[in-house]
Amino acid sequence: MIKVKVSLRPIVSKVNLPTVLKTAILPGDSKETLFIATQIGEIFYIRDGVIRTFLDIRPRIIKLGASGGGYDERGLLGLAFHPEFYYNGLFYLYYSVAGTQGPGALPESFSPNPCDPRTLNLRWINRETQYDHIDTMEEWILPSNGRPQKRRTLLNLRRPFFNHNGVNSLNFSPETGKLILTTGDGGSGYDPFNLSQNDMEIAGKIIEIDVVKNTFIQNPPVVTRFNELPVPIQETLTVIAKGVRNIPGISFQKFYNQYIKYVGNVGQDLVESIFSFGQNKPIPVTRLVQAFLMNSEADQEGFINFGWRAWEGVFPTPIIRGCSANPTLDEKTIAYYDEAVKFSVRRLQPVTSYFHKDQRPDKFGGTALTGVQVYMGNRIPALTGSVVFTDLAQKEESQSPARGVLAYTRIRTDCKLNDFSVIQTDYNFGSGSAYYVSLGTNLDQTTVYLGLYGSMKVTDFNQGTVFEIIP
């Protein structure tokens, strides 16, 4: 692939950890404005080079970083503007709710043991008390000449663990005009309760929500499963995909008269993966619930399944142990062999993957996929039509302090696995760490924005910078 070098132009610095970067046209305005959502609950916008506050919901956000030494995957994780935002002022938030901290679903960390069937068939019990926190999705409105106000709550989700809640979790589909929620598998590691493959579980899915339907239900119940939702809410939902581990949003590319969808699935121990699909058959939640009540399975022909927890991208999900005979090597055991066989054909294959260990020249060892965006601009011709992605921090021992990675791939016409190439940047980060935490674009995908943070701890404040990627 062509070697590409770009520059990073700082737009704003000394902000908190940026989870969402996207543009919208404010009501009564004439040009796009860049919005930045931070994990701790702020939403800013940039006007004439000046950063201004659009909304501050920090009091609504769960206390972050208290139990994990400052690291956290909760907070303000989703922001989406209605396609008619300019006219109706509607926008949507997805965040972890203050005051909902629970003890967690398991008393200790989880690792599957292929020799112990009990570890392969755990169940999440006592969900009303054994959970970590509650995530909520809300509709807000920016009234003319007023401040943003909450209109209604669309979903309240109880989550088993603190991690894998998705990030950049809300995006509107240009194909259907509906709101898309990308949920993670609920956390821990290895999806201990196999929520991602269970059709009734909301965790581990890509869900489409028809926000036009009038479902003003006061205080929707806090749920974990689709069949626990009131029927009017069920009727607004369809499921696009399952088998999700954790997804940093969804990106669309118009190709003739259809849209190609791109999502990245964060890996467990070996590999990070990017998937692409065009034609697909979402399943209405009412149909899934009906099949469940009849003790059958809904027709899933054409339904997207990413294969997790049985498959980690291109590999059957492994357990990694050190080799006692040779400490420089690892022993890899298939964690869920029977499940890997079951989904070997029924899963969607990635279009590109990159690895946590990769000795090839011009590659890198990755940590976690943090953004996937299509670039349709022409200012960087070598990237036009490509899929740009970011990794949190490359793992090479020589990389100290930490440095994130910007890379790109192209989709092959035969849709088979393709390689990727690192995008070189010329920015000097000095002696500080530079974790690449988010990626965003403007409305027509001709500009790409990169969010960076100087720490892995959300409790280390004001270490964020947002860049525009330029030639």
Secondary structure, 3 states (H helix, E strand, C coil): CCCEEEEEEEEEEEECCEEEEEEECCCCCCCCEEEEEECCCEEEEEECCEEEEEEECHHHECCCCCCCCCCCCCCEEEEEECCCHHHHCEEEEEEEECCCCCCCCCCCCCCCCCCCHHHHCCCCCCCCCCCCEEEEEEEEECCCCCCCEEEEEEEEEEECCCCCCCCCCEEECCCCCCEEEECCCCCCCCCCCCHHHCCCECCCCEEEECCCCCCCCCCCCEECEHHHCCHHHHCCEEEEEECCCCCCCEEEEEECCEEEEEEEECCCCCEEEEEEECCCCCEEHHHHHHHHHCCCCCCCCCCEECCCCCEECCEECEEEEECCCCCCCEEEEECCHHHHHHCCCCCCCCCEEEECCCCCCCCCCCCCEEEEEEECCCCCHHHCCEEEEEECCCCCCCCCCCECEEEEECCCCCCCCECEEEEEECCCCCCCCEEEEEEEECCCCCCEEEEEECCCCCCCCCCEEEEEEEC
